Amino acid sequence: MSMSLKKQLIVCFVGVLLTLCFHYFISEQIEFVTYSNGNLRIQDYAYHIIITKAFWFDGFGDIYKLSFQQQALSAYIGSQIYTVMPLGITPIALVIWLPFAYVARFSMALSYTLWITFSLGILSTALWSIVRNFYRNKNLPILPITLSFVTLFSATTFRALQLGQTSVLAAGLLIHLIYFVHKTAKQSKSNNLLIISLVIFILGMKPTYIALGLGLLMIYGMWWKAIYSVAIVFVLLMGITPFFTTKWVSSYLNLLQMYSLGKFPEFYAWAIAPETMNIFRSAFRKFTGDHIAGMISNTVLYCVYIGVVGLSIRLEIKDISINKLNLTVFSKDQLFIILVGSYLLFAPYAGAYEDVLILPVFLTVLIVGNTPTLTNYKSLVSIFALFVTLLHSYFPPDKPLLLFWSLKALIIGYMLYFCRLHPQNDLIGEHP
C-alpha cells in the first residue's frame, strides 16, 4: 500500500470519526423546532429543509408564497402557524437540498449532520488545495493564514454552522473557484469547465453567491466558462419551473425587493434583526434613517458590480490595458476583493454569518503573497480588529455598530493593499 493511499485512508477514517462524534454529541442534542404558547423557535437549516421537504414530498407549489410556507410549517408542527421567515434561496437550492430533505423525513438531526459534513468537506478541500502549494515555502505568508485561522475558529463561523447556514459552503466554493482560476491562468489549456460549471451551479443557491462567482470568472476573462455555467443554471430553472408554476418568478422578485428595501410585512418581521448585521445599513441607519442607508447600500453595491464587470467586458472587447483608459490601475485580485468587500460592507441585508465570506479574501491575499510578518504592528492590529469584528453579534444590542463596520472596512482595505500590482502578478493593467 502506497504512502499516499495510507494518508487518504487515515484522513477518511478521521473524517468519519469526527462526523459520528458531531452527530452524537451535537446534532442529536439540538432542538431544531420548538413551539410553545404560540411562540415558534426554529433553526435556519430546519426551516429551509421543512420547506424543501414540503415541496418535493408533500405537493409542488410556489415556495415563495406565504400560504405555502404557513401550510408547510403548520403540517410539520401540528399547529396553525402564521409567522414565517423570508426565503432568500433560489429554486436551485431545492435541487441541492433534495437528498438532505429526503433524509430529514426520518431524522432532522442526521440530515443536519450530513449538511454540515458536506459544507465543511467542501471548505476543507478548498483550503487544502491552496495551502498545500505554500507549506514548503520558507517565506510562507503567515498573515493571511493567521487571519484565515481566526475566521475559521471564530464565533461567527461556529454560529453559521450552528444555524446550518449556506455561507460556509459558499466560502468553500469561492475558494475552489479562486484556485481553478489561478491554475487555469498558468495553463494554455484547461479541463476544468465541468468542475467550474458545477461550482457556479451550487453557488446559484443564492443570487449574491452566484454573482460573486460569475464576477470572478469575468474578471479573469473566462467568458465562455461563465456563459456555459449560466446556461446550465438557466436550463435547470426552466426544467423545474413547471413544478413551481411561472408565478414563482414574480413572487421571488417581490421577495428580493423586500430584502433590498428592508420593508418586510409583519409575518416576516419577527425573523429580522438588523442589530445583528455588520453592514452599512445597520451601522448608519441611526444617522441617516433606514431608507436612506438602504438606498446608499444598494447604489454602492450595484455600481461596484456593474463597474467591475463593465470594465472587464470593455477590456476583453477592446483588448487594451487600464492605463490606456486613464483609469486607476487595479490587479485582477483587487477587483475580486472589491466585489466581495462591497457585498460584505454594503449588502442591504446580510446576517452576521455572511462574514464567513471574508475567507476567500484572505486566500486571495495568500496567493499573491508579499505580506508583512506577524511582528509588524499593522499585522497585529488587523488580527485584533478581525477578532473583534467577528464577535460583534455577541455584544449587547446597543453596541456601536459603526465601530464594527469600520473595523471590517479597514481589514478589507488593508487586504486590497497587498493585492496591488506587482511584476509577477497576472494583471489587468500594467505600470506605465
C-alpha positions as CSV (number, residue, x, y, z in Angstrom):
1,M,0.0,0.0,0.0
2,S,1.4,3.4,-1.0
3,M,2.1,6.1,1.5
4,S,-0.3,8.4,-0.4
5,L,-3.1,5.8,-0.1
6,K,-2.4,5.3,3.6
7,K,-2.7,9.1,4.2
8,Q,-6.0,9.2,2.3
9,L,-7.4,6.3,4.3
10,I,-6.3,7.9,7.6
11,V,-8.0,11.2,6.5
12,C,-11.2,9.3,5.6
13,F,-11.2,7.4,9.0
14,V,-10.7,10.6,11.0
15,G,-13.4,12.4,8.9
16,V,-15.9,9.6,9.6
17,L,-15.0,9.5,13.3
18,L,-15.5,13.3,13.6
19,T,-18.8,13.1,11.8
20,L,-20.1,10.4,14.1
21,C,-18.9,12.4,17.2
22,F,-20.6,15.5,15.8
23,H,-23.8,13.7,15.2
24,Y,-24.0,12.1,18.6
25,F,-22.7,14.9,20.8
26,I,-24.1,17.9,18.9
27,S,-26.8,17.2,16.2
28,E,-28.7,14.8,18.5
29,Q,-28.8,17.4,21.2
30,I,-30.2,20.3,19.1
31,E,-33.9,21.2,19.3
32,F,-34.4,22.2,15.7
33,V,-38.0,23.3,16.2
34,T,-39.9,24.3,19.4
35,Y,-43.4,25.6,19.6
36,S,-44.9,26.7,23.0
37,N,-47.7,29.1,23.9
38,G,-47.8,30.4,20.4
39,N,-44.1,31.1,20.2
40,L,-42.1,29.5,17.4
41,R,-38.3,28.9,17.6
42,I,-36.8,27.2,14.6
43,Q,-33.2,26.7,13.3
44,D,-32.5,28.2,9.9
45,Y,-31.5,24.9,8.3
46,A,-34.5,23.2,9.7
47,Y,-36.8,25.9,8.3
48,H,-35.3,25.6,4.8
49,I,-35.4,21.8,4.9
50,I,-39.0,21.7,6.0
51,I,-39.9,23.9,3.1
52,T,-37.8,21.8,0.7
53,K,-39.4,18.6,2.0
54,A,-42.9,20.0,1.6
55,F,-42.1,21.0,-2.0
56,W,-40.7,17.6,-3.1
57,F,-42.7,15.2,-1.0
58,D,-46.0,16.9,0.0
59,G,-47.0,18.6,-3.2
60,F,-45.4,21.0,-5.6
61,G,-46.1,24.7,-5.5
62,D,-44.7,28.2,-5.2
63,I,-42.4,28.1,-2.1
64,Y,-42.2,31.9,-2.0
65,K,-45.9,32.3,-1.4
66,L,-46.9,33.0,2.2
67,S,-49.6,30.3,2.2
68,F,-47.2,27.6,1.1
69,Q,-44.7,28.3,3.9
70,Q,-47.5,28.6,6.5
71,Q,-49.0,25.3,5.4
72,A,-45.6,23.5,5.4
73,L,-44.8,24.7,8.9
74,S,-48.3,24.0,10.3
75,A,-48.2,20.5,8.9
76,Y,-44.8,19.8,10.4
77,I,-45.5,21.3,13.9
78,G,-49.1,20.1,14.1
79,S,-50.5,23.6,14.9
80,Q,-51.6,26.6,12.9
81,I,-48.5,28.8,12.2
82,Y,-48.8,32.3,10.7
83,T,-45.3,33.8,11.1
84,V,-42.7,32.7,8.6
85,M,-39.1,33.5,7.5
86,P,-38.2,35.2,4.2
87,L,-36.6,32.8,1.7
88,G,-33.5,34.3,0.0
89,I,-32.7,31.0,-1.7
90,T,-33.3,30.3,-5.3
91,P,-35.1,27.1,-6.7
92,I,-31.6,25.7,-7.3
93,A,-31.3,25.2,-3.5
94,L,-34.3,22.9,-3.7
95,V,-32.4,20.6,-6.1
96,I,-29.2,20.7,-3.9
97,W,-31.2,20.1,-0.7
98,L,-33.3,17.2,-2.2
99,P,-31.2,14.4,-0.7
100,F,-31.0,16.2,2.7
101,A,-34.7,16.7,2.7
102,Y,-35.3,13.0,2.0
103,V,-33.1,12.1,5.0
104,A,-35.0,14.7,7.1
105,R,-38.2,12.7,6.6
106,F,-36.7,10.2,9.0
107,S,-34.2,12.3,11.1
108,M,-33.6,16.0,11.0
109,A,-30.5,15.5,13.2
110,L,-28.9,13.2,10.6
111,S,-29.9,15.5,7.7
112,Y,-28.2,18.4,9.6
113,T,-25.1,16.3,10.2
114,L,-24.8,15.4,6.5
115,W,-25.3,19.0,5.5
116,I,-22.5,20.2,7.9
117,T,-20.2,17.4,6.8
118,F,-20.8,18.4,3.2
119,S,-20.2,22.1,3.8
120,L,-17.1,21.6,5.9
121,G,-15.8,19.0,3.4
122,I,-16.1,21.5,0.6
123,L,-14.4,24.2,2.7
124,S,-11.6,21.9,3.9
125,T,-10.7,20.6,0.5
126,A,-10.7,24.1,-0.9
127,L,-8.4,25.4,1.8
128,W,-6.1,22.4,1.3
129,S,-6.0,22.9,-2.5
130,I,-4.4,26.3,-2.0
131,V,-2.4,25.9,1.2
132,R,-0.6,22.8,0.0
133,N,1.2,24.9,-2.6
134,F,2.7,27.1,0.1
135,Y,3.5,25.0,3.1
136,R,7.0,24.1,1.8
137,N,7.8,27.7,1.2
138,K,10.3,29.2,3.6
139,N,8.8,32.6,3.2
140,L,5.3,31.4,4.0
141,P,2.8,34.4,4.1
142,I,1.8,34.0,7.7
143,L,-0.5,36.9,8.0
144,P,-3.3,35.7,5.6
145,I,-3.0,32.2,7.1
146,T,-3.4,33.6,10.6
147,L,-6.4,35.7,9.5
148,S,-7.9,32.6,7.9
149,F,-7.5,30.6,11.1
150,V,-9.0,33.4,13.2
151,T,-12.0,33.4,10.8
152,L,-12.3,29.6,10.7
153,F,-12.4,29.3,14.5
154,S,-14.4,32.4,15.2
155,A,-17.7,32.7,16.9
156,T,-19.2,33.8,13.5
157,T,-18.2,30.6,11.8
158,F,-19.4,28.4,14.7
159,R,-22.7,30.3,14.6
160,A,-23.1,29.8,10.9
161,L,-22.5,26.1,11.4
162,Q,-25.0,26.0,14.3
163,L,-27.6,27.6,12.2
164,G,-26.8,25.4,9.2
165,Q,-26.3,28.5,7.0
166,T,-25.1,28.4,3.4
167,S,-22.2,30.8,3.9
168,V,-19.7,28.1,5.0
169,L,-20.4,26.2,1.8
170,A,-20.3,29.3,-0.4
171,A,-16.9,30.3,1.1
172,G,-15.5,26.9,0.2
173,L,-16.9,27.0,-3.3
174,L,-15.5,30.5,-3.9
175,I,-12.1,29.4,-2.7
176,H,-12.2,26.4,-5.0
177,L,-13.1,28.8,-7.8
178,I,-10.1,31.0,-6.9
179,Y,-7.8,28.0,-7.1
180,F,-9.2,26.9,-10.5
181,V,-9.0,30.5,-11.9
182,H,-5.3,30.9,-10.9
183,K,-4.4,27.4,-12.0
184,T,-6.1,27.9,-15.4
185,A,-4.3,31.3,-15.8
186,K,-1.0,29.4,-15.9
187,Q,-2.1,26.8,-18.4
188,S,-2.6,27.0,-22.2
189,K,-5.5,24.5,-22.0
190,S,-7.9,23.7,-19.1
191,N,-10.2,20.8,-18.5
192,N,-11.9,22.5,-15.5
193,L,-15.1,23.5,-17.4
194,L,-17.3,20.8,-15.9
195,I,-16.0,21.4,-12.3
196,I,-16.3,25.2,-12.7
197,S,-19.8,24.9,-14.0
198,L,-20.8,22.7,-11.1
199,V,-19.3,25.2,-8.6
200,I,-21.3,28.0,-10.2
201,F,-24.4,25.9,-10.2
202,I,-24.2,25.3,-6.5
203,L,-23.4,28.9,-5.8
204,G,-26.7,29.6,-7.6
205,M,-28.4,28.7,-4.3
206,K,-28.4,32.5,-3.6
207,P,-28.2,35.4,-6.1
208,T,-25.3,37.1,-4.3
209,Y,-23.2,33.9,-4.3
210,I,-23.5,33.2,-8.0
211,A,-22.9,36.9,-8.7
212,L,-19.6,36.7,-6.9
213,G,-18.7,33.5,-8.7
214,L,-19.5,34.8,-12.2
215,G,-17.8,38.1,-11.3
216,L,-14.6,36.2,-10.6
217,L,-14.7,34.4,-13.9
218,M,-15.4,37.5,-15.8
219,I,-12.6,39.4,-14.1
220,Y,-10.2,36.8,-15.3
221,G,-11.6,36.7,-18.8
222,M,-13.2,33.3,-18.6
223,W,-16.2,34.4,-20.5
224,W,-17.1,31.0,-22.1
225,K,-16.9,29.2,-18.8
226,A,-19.2,31.9,-17.3
227,I,-21.6,31.6,-20.3
228,Y,-21.7,27.8,-20.1
229,S,-22.3,28.0,-16.4
230,V,-25.2,30.4,-16.7
231,A,-26.7,28.3,-19.5
232,I,-26.7,25.2,-17.2
233,V,-28.3,27.2,-14.4
234,F,-30.9,28.6,-16.8
235,V,-31.8,25.2,-18.3
236,L,-32.3,23.8,-14.8
237,L,-34.5,26.7,-13.8
238,M,-36.6,26.1,-16.9
239,G,-36.8,22.4,-16.1
240,I,-38.0,23.0,-12.5
241,T,-40.4,25.9,-13.3
242,P,-43.4,23.7,-14.2
243,F,-43.3,22.3,-10.7
244,F,-43.5,25.9,-9.3
245,T,-45.6,27.4,-12.0
246,T,-44.2,30.5,-13.6
247,K,-45.6,32.7,-10.8
248,W,-42.5,31.8,-8.7
249,V,-40.5,34.4,-10.7
250,S,-42.7,37.4,-9.7
251,S,-43.0,36.0,-6.1
252,Y,-39.2,35.7,-5.8
253,L,-38.6,39.1,-7.3
254,N,-41.0,40.6,-4.9
255,L,-39.2,38.9,-2.0
256,L,-35.8,40.2,-3.3
257,Q,-37.3,43.7,-3.3
258,M,-38.2,43.3,0.3
259,Y,-34.6,42.4,1.1
260,S,-33.4,45.3,-0.9
261,L,-35.8,47.9,0.6
262,G,-35.8,46.4,4.1
263,K,-39.6,46.6,4.3
264,F,-40.9,43.2,5.5
265,P,-44.6,42.5,6.3
266,E,-45.5,41.8,9.8
267,F,-45.4,38.0,9.4
268,Y,-41.7,38.2,8.3
269,A,-40.6,40.9,10.7
270,W,-40.1,38.6,13.7
271,A,-37.2,37.0,11.9
272,I,-35.4,40.2,11.0
273,A,-32.7,41.5,13.5
274,P,-30.8,44.5,11.9
275,E,-28.7,44.9,15.1
276,T,-27.0,41.5,14.4
277,M,-25.8,42.6,10.9
278,N,-22.5,44.2,10.4
279,I,-23.4,46.1,7.3
280,F,-23.6,49.8,6.2
281,R,-27.3,49.8,6.6
282,S,-27.3,48.8,10.3
283,A,-24.3,51.0,11.1
284,F,-25.7,54.2,9.6
285,R,-29.4,53.8,10.0
286,K,-29.4,55.8,13.2
287,F,-27.7,58.8,11.4
288,T,-29.4,58.8,8.0
289,G,-32.6,56.8,8.6
290,D,-33.1,53.2,7.4
291,H,-34.5,54.3,4.0
292,I,-31.5,56.5,3.0
293,A,-29.0,54.0,4.4
294,G,-30.7,51.3,2.3
295,M,-30.6,53.4,-0.8
296,I,-26.9,54.1,-0.3
297,S,-26.2,50.4,0.2
298,N,-28.0,49.4,-3.0
299,T,-26.4,52.2,-5.0
300,V,-22.9,51.3,-4.0
301,L,-23.4,47.6,-4.3
302,Y,-24.9,47.8,-7.8
303,C,-22.4,50.4,-9.0
304,V,-19.4,48.5,-7.9
305,Y,-20.6,45.3,-9.5
306,I,-21.6,46.9,-12.8
307,G,-18.4,48.9,-12.8
308,V,-16.1,45.9,-12.2
309,V,-17.9,43.7,-14.7
310,G,-18.3,46.5,-17.2
311,L,-14.6,47.3,-17.1
312,S,-13.8,43.6,-17.6
313,I,-16.1,43.5,-20.6
314,R,-14.6,46.6,-22.2
315,L,-11.1,45.4,-21.7
316,E,-12.0,42.0,-23.2
317,I,-13.6,43.5,-26.2
318,K,-11.0,46.2,-26.8
319,D,-8.0,44.1,-25.7
320,I,-6.5,47.2,-24.1
321,S,-4.9,48.0,-20.7
322,I,-6.4,50.1,-18.0
323,N,-3.6,52.7,-18.5
324,K,-4.9,53.4,-22.0
325,L,-8.3,54.3,-20.4
326,N,-6.6,56.7,-18.0
327,L,-8.1,54.8,-15.1
328,T,-6.6,53.8,-11.7
329,V,-4.6,50.6,-12.1
330,F,-6.1,47.6,-10.4
331,S,-5.0,44.0,-10.3
332,K,-7.5,41.2,-11.0
333,D,-7.2,40.1,-7.4
334,Q,-8.0,43.6,-6.2
335,L,-11.2,43.7,-8.4
336,F,-12.4,40.4,-6.9
337,I,-11.7,41.6,-3.4
338,I,-13.6,44.8,-4.2
339,L,-16.6,42.7,-5.3
340,V,-16.6,40.6,-2.1
341,G,-15.9,43.6,0.1
342,S,-18.8,45.6,-1.4
343,Y,-21.1,42.7,-0.6
344,L,-19.8,42.3,3.0
345,L,-20.0,46.0,3.6
346,F,-22.9,47.3,1.6
347,A,-25.4,44.4,1.2
348,P,-28.8,45.7,2.1
349,Y,-29.4,42.5,4.1
350,A,-26.8,40.1,5.3
351,G,-26.7,38.2,8.6
352,A,-23.6,38.0,10.7
353,Y,-23.0,34.5,9.3
354,E,-22.2,36.0,5.9
355,D,-18.9,37.4,7.3
356,V,-17.5,33.9,6.8
357,L,-17.2,35.0,3.1
358,I,-14.2,37.1,4.1
359,L,-12.2,33.8,3.9
360,P,-11.9,34.0,0.1
361,V,-10.4,37.5,0.5
362,F,-7.6,36.1,2.8
363,L,-6.9,33.2,0.5
364,T,-6.6,35.6,-2.5
365,V,-4.0,37.5,-0.5
366,L,-2.3,34.3,0.4
367,I,-1.8,33.5,-3.4
368,V,-0.5,37.0,-4.0
369,G,1.9,36.9,-1.0
370,N,4.1,39.8,-0.2
371,T,2.5,40.4,3.3
372,P,4.4,41.7,6.4
373,T,5.4,39.5,9.3
374,L,3.2,38.9,12.3
375,T,5.5,41.1,14.4
376,N,4.6,44.1,12.3
377,Y,2.2,46.3,14.3
378,K,-0.2,46.6,11.3
379,S,-0.5,42.8,11.3
380,L,-1.2,42.6,15.0
381,V,-3.8,45.4,14.6
382,S,-5.5,43.7,11.7
383,I,-5.7,40.3,13.6
384,F,-7.2,42.0,16.7
385,A,-9.6,44.0,14.5
386,L,-10.8,40.8,12.8
387,F,-11.2,39.0,16.1
388,V,-13.4,41.8,17.5
389,T,-15.3,42.2,14.2
390,L,-16.3,38.5,14.1
391,L,-17.6,38.8,17.7
392,H,-19.9,41.7,17.0
393,S,-23.2,39.8,17.1
394,Y,-22.4,38.6,20.6
395,F,-22.2,42.1,22.0
396,P,-25.2,43.8,23.6
397,P,-27.9,45.2,21.2
398,D,-26.8,48.8,21.9
399,K,-23.3,48.1,20.7
400,P,-21.5,50.7,18.5
401,L,-22.4,49.2,15.1
402,L,-20.4,51.9,13.3
403,L,-17.2,50.8,15.0
404,F,-17.6,47.2,14.0
405,W,-18.4,48.1,10.4
406,S,-15.4,50.5,10.3
407,L,-13.1,47.7,11.5
408,K,-14.4,45.3,8.8
409,A,-13.9,48.0,6.2
410,L,-10.4,48.6,7.5
411,I,-9.5,44.9,7.2
412,I,-10.8,44.6,3.6
413,G,-9.0,47.9,2.6
414,Y,-5.7,46.5,4.1
415,M,-6.1,43.3,2.1
416,L,-6.6,45.4,-1.0
417,Y,-3.2,47.0,-0.4
418,F,-1.5,43.6,-0.5
419,C,-3.0,42.8,-3.9
420,R,-1.8,45.9,-5.6
421,L,0.2,45.5,-8.8
422,H,3.4,43.5,-8.8
423,P,5.5,42.4,-11.7
424,Q,4.9,38.7,-11.0
425,N,1.2,39.0,-10.8
426,D,-1.3,38.3,-13.6
427,L,-2.6,41.9,-14.1
428,I,-5.4,43.7,-16.0
429,G,-3.3,46.8,-16.2
430,E,0.4,47.4,-16.1
431,H,2.5,50.2,-14.6
432,P,3.3,53.0,-17.1
